């Protein structure tokens, strides 16, 4: 499962940044990426090829990134290729420098703290819940209504896949999303166990 957090961006007129936090075989969510998006759901990419990823710019963040933003490639790597891809394709389209880009994503993941938010509402991995109860728990914990996206497992069960939320242009506080992506969930969905990994794609 992933959690996407939309972030308003001054770079685009009524634009958004999109942070994706996903499930791996651990006991918490992990980041997939921080992506700029337009209000119509489209997004820019590879905006400045002169600003290639430089590991030295984030050397003080690497240990956190390995924990909270690991590569899901198989076989697993050290994350550098994945982070480089995310920066080159998405980060260069933001107003943030490299360090601020990765720092913001890490801090947003911790600020959302969605696993704890859901657990506080009695919603735990490996069980089924109404879609509305999950939405309400997140709105109660974060302060704003989310958009939930689901996938369907091999048994035909709808599973929590992604959660979308928005924050302000400073990436410091949540706000109401001006637009949500398209997608549907059943009225009752599974919050899958973190060991029940869905197919993941590093290079989005």
N, C-alpha and C positions, 0 to 999 in steps of 0.2 A: 504494500500500500504506500501511497505517497501523500504528502501534505503540501499543497501549493499555497503560498501566501502572496497575494498581489500587493505591490508597492507602488504608489503614485510616483511618477517621475517628472521632474521639471524639464527633462530633455525633450519630451514629446508633448504636444498639446493634448491634454487629457489622457496622457499615456499611463502605462502601468509597468511595474517590474513584477516578475513572477518568481517566487522562491519555491522550489520543490523539495519537500522532505519526504523520504520514503522509508519503507520497512526493509531491513536486512535481517540476517539470522542473529540478531542481538535482542536485547530486551528494551529497546527504545527505537524511535524513528531516526533516520539519517537524512542528510540533505542530498538532493539531486542537483539542484542548480538555482541560480538567481537570474531570471530572464526578463528583459524588457518586453512589454506587450502594449499594443494599442487598445483603445476601448472597443474596437470592432472585433477583437480576438486575434488580429494579425500581429506579427512581430517582426522587428528588424533583426539582422544578424550580420556578423563579421563586418562591423562598422569601421574599424580602423586596423588594417593589417600591419601598421607600423608599431602598434602597441602589443607585441607578442608577449605571451606569458613568460614571466621571469620568476623562477622559484625563490630567488634571493629576496624578492619583495614581500614574501609571505613566510620567511623562515621561522619567525616567532609563532606562527599559527599552525605549522605543520602537524604538531602532535594533536591539536584539537581537530584539525581537518581529517587526520587519519581515523579519529574516533567518530566524529560527527558528519564527515563528508567523504566516506570511503568510496573507492571505485567498486563497481559491481561486475567488472569484467571477469571473465573466466578464461584462463587462470587469473587470480587476483594479482594486482600490481601494487606499486607504492602510491598510486593516486595521481602522480604527476601528469600523466597523459590525459587523464580524465579532467583534472582541474584546468590544465592548459586548454583543452577543448572548450570547457565551459567559459573560461575567460575570453578566449579568442572569438568565439561565436556570439556569446551573450554579454559578457562583461564590458567589451569594447563599445557596446551600444548604450551603456549607462553613463552617468555623470561622475561615477566613482573611479578612483584610482584602484590599482590591483589590491592593495592591502585593505582599503576601505570596503571593497566589493566582497572579499572573502570574510572579513571581520563582520560585516553587516549580516551576511547569511548565517554565520555561526551564532551571532547574538539573537537573531530573529527566531532561530530554531529553539534556543533556550527560553526566549521570552514567551513563545507560544506554549511550550511545555504541554503539548496536547495529550500525551500519554497520561500525565498526572491529572489534567483537566477531565479526561474521560473516566479515569479511575475514581476521581472524587465524586463522580455522578453514578458510581457503581457499574460503569461500563468497562468490561475487561476483555482482553484478547481471548479468542476461542469460543465466543458465544454470539448469539443472535440478538439483535435489538431493533426496535422500530427506527426508521430513518429519522423521524422527528425527534426522538429522544436523544439521538446523537447530535443533531443540529442544535437542539436546545442546550445540551451540556456544553458544547463549544461556545455558543453565544453567551451562556452564563459565565463561563470561565474567562473568555477573551474580551467579551463586551460587545461583539458584533456578530451578526449572522454569517455563517459560512455557506459555501456551496459544496456539496458532497458529490463526488464522482465514484462510480462503482465499476467493478469488473464482474464477470461471471465465471465461477470455477468449473471444473470438469463435471461436477455433479449438478450444475445448473443453479447454484446458489449465488445470489448477489453478495459481493464483498465490498467493504470499505476499501477504496483504492486511493482516492485523493481528496484533500480538503483545501478549499480556496478561501483565503482571507486577504484583506488589504491593510496596508499601513501608509502613513503619510510620507511626504517626500523626503523627510529626514530619516526615514526607516526607524523611527523611535516609538511610534504609537500606532495602534490599530485604528482603522476608520471603516466606515461602511463602504463596501465595494460598489462602484458605479455600474459595473457590468459583471456578469458571470459567464463562463463558457457553457457550451451546450453539453448535455449529458443527462442520463437518467439512471435512477436506482429503483429497486423494488421498495415497497413500503416497509419491508422487514429485511435487514441486511446483517451479514456476519462481520464482526470485527475480528479478522483472522489473526491467529497466533503469529508471532514474529518468526517462528520457525517454518511457517507455511509460506515460503517465498513465492511470489508471483514472478512472471517473466519481467525482467527489467532491461532498460536500454540506457546505457551510459551516454551515448552521443545524441542527445536531443538538443 
